[in-house]
């Protein structure tokens, strides 16, 4: 192989490498522009969002949670009363059995 053909081969490899790097860069640039456009669209959507409906929904679910917790608290209090009654009855039976 002569030096001219070696130089030509190196030049072809470098040209192909440069071409592939250019294509990859163009692909990355278009991808980044698309991502930026999506990000801006999302920011606009969030800025224009009706937050009152979101907050009212959260408020409604929190009220429902408080109502459920109140029900659970009342049931727990009833269970505690029943437990105390059962303990006192068993103690009363033990005292009568003596």
C-alpha positions as a Markdown table, in Angstrom:
| # | Residue | x | y | z |
|---|---|---|---|---|
| 1 | Unk | 0.0 | 0.0 | 0.0 |
| 2 | Unk | 1.4 | 3.3 | -0.9 |
| 3 | Unk | 1.4 | 6.4 | 1.2 |
| 4 | Unk | -1.2 | 8.1 | -1.1 |
| 5 | Unk | -3.7 | 5.2 | -0.7 |
| 6 | Unk | -3.1 | 5.2 | 3.1 |
| 7 | Unk | -3.6 | 8.9 | 3.3 |
| 8 | Unk | -6.8 | 8.5 | 1.2 |
| 9 | Unk | -8.1 | 5.7 | 3.5 |
| 10 | Unk | -7.4 | 7.9 | 6.6 |
| 11 | Unk | -9.2 | 10.8 | 4.9 |
| 12 | Unk | -12.2 | 8.6 | 4.0 |
| 13 | Unk | -12.4 | 7.3 | 7.6 |
| 14 | Unk | -12.1 | 10.9 | 9.0 |
| 15 | Unk | -14.8 | 12.1 | 6.6 |
| 16 | Unk | -17.2 | 9.3 | 7.6 |
| 17 | Unk | -16.5 | 10.0 | 11.2 |
| 18 | Unk | -17.2 | 13.7 | 10.8 |
| 19 | Unk | -20.4 | 12.9 | 8.9 |
| 20 | Unk | -21.6 | 10.5 | 11.6 |
| 21 | Unk | -20.8 | 13.0 | 14.3 |
| 22 | Unk | -22.7 | 15.7 | 12.4 |
| 23 | Unk | -25.7 | 13.4 | 12.0 |
| 24 | Unk | -25.6 | 12.5 | 15.7 |
| 25 | Unk | -25.3 | 16.2 | 16.7 |
| 26 | Unk | -28.3 | 17.1 | 14.5 |
| 27 | Unk | -30.3 | 14.3 | 16.1 |
| 28 | Unk | -29.4 | 15.5 | 19.6 |
| 29 | Unk | -30.3 | 19.1 | 18.7 |
| 30 | Unk | -33.7 | 18.2 | 17.4 |
| 31 | Unk | -34.3 | 15.9 | 20.4 |
| 32 | Unk | -33.4 | 18.7 | 22.8 |
| 33 | Unk | -35.6 | 21.2 | 21.0 |
| 34 | Unk | -38.5 | 18.8 | 21.3 |
| 35 | Unk | -37.9 | 18.3 | 25.0 |
| 36 | Unk | -37.7 | 22.0 | 25.5 |
| 37 | Unk | -41.0 | 22.5 | 23.7 |
| 38 | Unk | -42.6 | 19.8 | 25.8 |
| 39 | Unk | -41.2 | 21.4 | 29.0 |
| 40 | Unk | -42.6 | 24.8 | 28.0 |
| 41 | Unk | -46.0 | 23.3 | 27.1 |
| 42 | Unk | -46.1 | 21.6 | 30.5 |
| 43 | Unk | -45.2 | 24.9 | 32.3 |
| 44 | Unk | -48.0 | 26.7 | 30.4 |
| 45 | Unk | -50.4 | 23.9 | 31.3 |
| 46 | Unk | -49.5 | 24.1 | 35.0 |
| 47 | Unk | -49.6 | 27.9 | 35.0 |
| 48 | Unk | -53.1 | 27.8 | 33.3 |
| 49 | Unk | -54.4 | 25.0 | 35.5 |
| 50 | Unk | -57.5 | 25.6 | 37.6 |
| 51 | Unk | -56.0 | 25.1 | 41.0 |
| 52 | Unk | -59.3 | 25.8 | 42.8 |
| 53 | Unk | -60.7 | 22.5 | 41.5 |
| 54 | Unk | -57.6 | 20.7 | 42.7 |
| 55 | Unk | -57.7 | 22.3 | 46.1 |
| 56 | Unk | -61.5 | 21.7 | 46.5 |
| 57 | Unk | -61.0 | 18.1 | 45.6 |
| 58 | Unk | -58.3 | 17.8 | 48.2 |
| 59 | Unk | -60.5 | 19.6 | 50.7 |
| 60 | Unk | -63.3 | 17.2 | 50.0 |
| 61 | Unk | -61.1 | 14.1 | 50.5 |
| 62 | Unk | -59.6 | 15.5 | 53.7 |
| 63 | Unk | -63.1 | 16.1 | 55.1 |
| 64 | Unk | -64.0 | 12.6 | 54.2 |
| 65 | Unk | -60.9 | 11.4 | 55.9 |
| 66 | Unk | -61.8 | 13.3 | 59.1 |
| 67 | Unk | -65.3 | 11.8 | 59.0 |
| 68 | Unk | -63.9 | 8.3 | 58.7 |
| 69 | Unk | -61.4 | 9.0 | 61.5 |
| 70 | Unk | -64.3 | 10.2 | 63.7 |
| 71 | Unk | -66.2 | 7.0 | 63.0 |
| 72 | Unk | -63.2 | 4.9 | 63.9 |
| 73 | Unk | -62.6 | 6.9 | 67.0 |
| 74 | Unk | -66.1 | 6.3 | 68.2 |
| 75 | Unk | -65.9 | 2.6 | 67.5 |
| 76 | Unk | -62.6 | 2.4 | 69.4 |
| 77 | Unk | -64.2 | 4.2 | 72.3 |
| 78 | Unk | -67.1 | 1.7 | 72.3 |
| 79 | Unk | -64.6 | -1.2 | 72.2 |
| 80 | Unk | -62.7 | 0.2 | 75.1 |
| 81 | Unk | -65.9 | 0.5 | 77.1 |
| 82 | Unk | -66.9 | -3.0 | 76.2 |
| 83 | Unk | -63.4 | -4.2 | 77.2 |
| 84 | Unk | -63.6 | -2.4 | 80.6 |
| 85 | Unk | -67.1 | -3.9 | 81.2 |
| 86 | Unk | -65.9 | -7.4 | 80.3 |
| 87 | Unk | -62.9 | -7.0 | 82.7 |
| 88 | Unk | -65.2 | -5.8 | 85.5 |
| 89 | Unk | -67.6 | -8.6 | 84.9 |
| 90 | Unk | -64.8 | -11.2 | 85.0 |
| 91 | Unk | -63.5 | -9.6 | 88.2 |
| 92 | Unk | -66.9 | -9.7 | 89.8 |
| 93 | Unk | -67.3 | -13.4 | 88.9 |
| 94 | Unk | -63.9 | -14.1 | 90.4 |
| 95 | Unk | -64.9 | -12.4 | 93.6 |
| 96 | Unk | -68.2 | -14.2 | 93.9 |
| 97 | Unk | -66.5 | -17.5 | 93.2 |
| 98 | Unk | -64.3 | -17.1 | 96.3 |
